Amino acid sequence: MTDLAKIPVTVITGFLGSGKTTLIRHLMQNPQGKRLAILVNEFGSLGVDGDILKSCADENCPVENIVELANGCICCTVADDFIPTIEALMAMPQRPDHILIETSGLALPKPLLKAFDWPAIRSRITVDGVIALADAEAVAAGRFAPDEAAVEAQRLADDSIDHETPLSEVFEDQISCADIVLLSKADLAGEAGLAAARAVIVAESPRVLPIIAMTEGMIDPRLILGLNSRAEDDIASRPSHHDGQDDHEHDDFNTVVISIGEISDPEDLVARIQRLATEQHILRVKGFIAVQGKPMRLLVQAVGTRVRYQFDRPWGPTPRTSQLVVIGEHHHIDEAAIRAVLEG
């Protein structure tokens, strides 16, 4: 790569819990001879995803090449956060060959693409491609697809409602902006589920897109890196619900960080998290938990009632502090009620 070459950037978007971090871990392990840098933008102040990725750092993607922005959506804080961070990555003594950006699960990718047109970076960086992940099992079940009958019923009951739910809009904007859609968790969806999910994606996409099934982030990097899409020059073909607006808001969603003591039974915690999903309609829970008698920290990741957990690494000098990030729609976030469930 010469000094005149633009550094390619891959934007990895997708709804909460769709598998973005798992995909990036796979790309880190299979960098195709490239030196990578990673920018992680999380919704909330506790950097779970960034911490997971830093634990996988190696010579192809050292720790100093993994940057977290957890103080707001990068497409809303372009001048203050995104531009300086990109400039710092490009100014490193050993410049990265490729930058991966993991957006928040609540992010709209199109405003981020517009940021690549900023004079400070436009001559030095380009969007190689936008990769949208969609949970195949969830999409097949219709959780993030629009329910026209329900929307019509709401519209008739309330004249002020004439749009999709916020979750549907986020999902549709991510698909509309993509160059490739990856259907994650294909093993859970099965063949019938994959077929149903593909049909939803095709219906939502404004153009023909490659749709690839994937399990545990395993995909040939050659399929998603090196696309040379120059997406920043192709914004008009990527429609958004928010076209024509100067910015967008995240007021539809809220996040709280809950600290709890050491636990004795991970299965009991799983049951409590599932209660949050069913009783309080919580969308996403993730964090690290201290388990009594265990030197390893417990990594917890939940999407709705589906909860996964594993011991990922020793606590070491890190304080054994159990913290969970809880994300939900604004009107469903009741911190006191959430705390009561998690603390028992």
N, C-alpha and C positions, 0 to 999 in steps of 0.2 A: 504494500500500500504506500503510495507516495503522499507527500504532504498536501498535494492538491486534491487528493481523492476524498470524497465525502465518506464519513463513517456511517454505515448502515445501522438502522435502528429497527428492531421488531417490537411492535406494541402487542402485548398479550392481554386481551380483555376477556370478560366472561362473568357470569353472575356469581354470587356468593357461593363458595364451595364447589365450583365447577372443576377444579383441579389445576389451576394456573401454577401454583407453587410446585406441585408434583411434576408438571411438564418442564418447568425451568430447571429443576434438579436433574432431570434426564438430559437436558441440553448441556448442563454443566459437565456431566459425566461423558458426553459425546460431543465435544466442541468442534469437531472437524478441523482440528489444527488451528483454530482461532483463539485469540485471547479475548475473553468476554468481560463485559462490565454489566452490572445489573442495577436497575433503579426500581425499588419497591415502594409503591404508594398504598398505604393502608388507611381504611376508614376507622379512625380511633387512635388513641395514643400508645397502645401496647403493640410493639412491633413483633408479632408472632411469626409472620411469614419471613421477614428479614432475618430473624434469628435462626429459623430453620435453614435458610439458604447459606448463611455464614458458616453453619456447621459442616457444610459440604465444600467449603472453599478449598482450592488447590492452586497449583502453579498456573493453570489456564484461566482461573478466575479467583485471584487472591482476595482476602477479606477486605482490603482497602478498595477493591473494585465493586463492592456491594454496598449500595447507599440506600438508606431508608428515609422516606418522607412521610411522616405520620401526623402532620399537623394540618391536614386538609387536602382536598382533592387537587392534584397538580394542575388540572385544567382550570381551576379557579384561582390558583396562586402562581401563575406563569412567571411574572416578573420577579417575585420575591423568592421563589423556590426552584421552579423547574429550570429556567434559563441558567442561573448560577450553578446549579448542580451539573447540568450537561456541560457547561464550560469547564468546570473543575475536572470532570472525567476526561474531556478532550485534552486538557493541559497536563495530564499525568505524565511522569517521565517515560513510561512505556505505554503509549496510547493504545486503547483497546481496538481490536479489529471489528467488533460488533457489540452493540449495546442492546440489552433486553430490558423492556419496561413492563413491569407487572402493574397494571392499574388496579385500583380498588374495585371490588365487586359491584359497587354502586356507581362507578364512573361511566360517563358518556364519552366515548372515544373521540368523537368528531371535534370538540373544542380542543383536545390535545393535539390533533393533527394540525389545526390552525396555528398552534404555537410554533410549529416547525417553520413557519413563514416569517418568524421574527428576524429582523436584520442581523442581530447578534450571532445567530447560528445558521441561517439558511444556506450559506455558502459552504458550510463545513459538515453538514449532517443531512441525512435523507431517511425517509421512512421506507425501509425495505419491504415491510408488509404488516398488515394488521391481522392477527390471529384471534378468532373468537372461539372460546370454549363454551360448550353447552352440555349440561348434564343430561345424557340421553334418557335415562330412566325418568327423570323429572319432566323433561319436555314431552316424552311419550305419554305421561300421565296428565298432561295439560296444565301443569302448575304454573308455567310461565307463558303459556299461549293465551291469547285473548279469548274470552268466552263471550261471543257476540250476543247470545241470548240474555246472559246476565247483565251485560252492559246496556242492552236495549231496555231491559226491565228497570234498571236504575235510572236511565234517562227519562223514561216515562214517569217514574215516581218523583224525579227531581230534575227540573229543567236546567239546573246549574251543572249537571254531570253530562258532559258530551265528549269524553275522551276515555282512553284506556286507563286501567289502574297504573299507578307509578311503576310497579314491578314489570308490567308488560311493556311499558315504554322503554325502560332501561334495557330489557331483553331485546326488543326490536331494534333499538338504536345500535346495540352492539353487533347484531347480525348485519344490519344495513351497512355498517362501516367496514366489514371484514373483507379480506382477500381470500381467506380460507376459514371454514368452520370445522372444528374438531369436536366430535361427539364423544365426550369422556364417559368413563364408567360403562363402557359397552358390554362388559361381562354381566353387569347387573340388569341391563335393559333387555338382553336377549335379541334374537333376530326380529321378532315381531315389534319389540320396543324400538329398535333401531329404525325399522321401516317407518314407524309412526313418527319418530322424531325427525327423520329426514323430510317427511312430508310437511311437517310444521316449518322447518327451516326454509324449504323451497317456497312455501307460501309467504313467508315473511321477507325473504330476500328480494331486493329490487332488481337483481341481476343474477345470472347463473354463477354459482359458486361451487368450488370443490368442497365436498363434505366427506370427512374421513373419520371412521370409527377408531377409538383409542381406549386402551385400558392401562391404568397406572402410569400415565404420561409417556408410555412407550411408543415412539414414532420415529421414523427415519428423519433426522434433522434436515436432510436434503429436500424434504417435502415442504418445509416451512421456513427455511433460511435461504437467502440468496434469491428471493422473489423479484427484487428490483422493481417493486410496484410504483415507487415514487408517489406514495399515497397523498402527500401534501400537495401535489399538483393535480390530483384527481378528486378533490373534495366534492365537486358538484354532483358526482355520480353516487355519493354516499349520503342519502337523505336522512334527516333526523326529525324527530318530533319537535325539536327546539330550534329548527332553522328560523332565522329571522330575529331570534332573541340575542341580546348582547351577551348574556351569560345564562347559567342555569343554577338552580338551587338544589340543595340536598335536604331541605326541610322536611321532605317526606320520610326521611330515615333518621334514626338516632342511635347512639352507641353509649354503653356504659361499661366501665371496667369494675369487676367485682373481685375483691380479695377475700379468700376464705382460708381457714386453717388447713393443716395436714388432714388428709382423709385416710380412712382405713379400708374402704371398699370401693374400688372403681365402678363396679356395677351399680352401686347405689347412686353414685354421681351421674351415671348414664341415665338412670331412671328419672332423676331430678331434671336433667337437661331436656329429656323427652316431655316432661310435664310442662316445661316452659314453651315448647313448640305447640303442644296441643291446647294448653289452657290460656297462654298469653300470646300465641301466634308469633313467637320469636323466630327469626329467619336463620340466624347464624350464631354459633358459639365456638370460640376457639381460645386456647391458652395452654399454660403449663401448670401442672398440679404436683404438689409434694405428697407422696404416699408414705404412710408410717412404715418404718423398717426397710424402705427401699432407697438405695443410694442414687438411682436413676430418676430423672424427672419424667412425668407422664405428660405426653403431648396429646391434647384433646382437640378434635375437630368435629363439629356437628353442623349438619345442614338439615333444618327441620327436625324430624324425629330420628334421622339417621345419624348415629354417633359412632365415631371411630376413635380409638385411642391406642397408643403404644408408648413404651419406654424408649426415649430417643437418645439420651446421653446423661452422664453423671452430672449432678449439680455442681460439683467442684467448689470453687470459691464463691460461686453465685449464691446469694441468700435463697434458702428454701422457701420461696414465697409463692403461694398458689394464687394465680390471677387468671380470670376468664374475661374475654371481650364478648359482650352480648350485643347483637345488632338486630334491630327490628324496625318496623314502620313507626313513625313518630308517635302516633296515638296509641301504640301498644307498649311503649316503653314506660314501665312503672318500676323505678329502681328499687323501691322498698319491697314491692311484691317479688321482684326477681331475686333480691337478696334473701328474702324469707324462704324461697324455694331452695336456693342453692346452699344456704347455711343450715336449713332444717330447723 
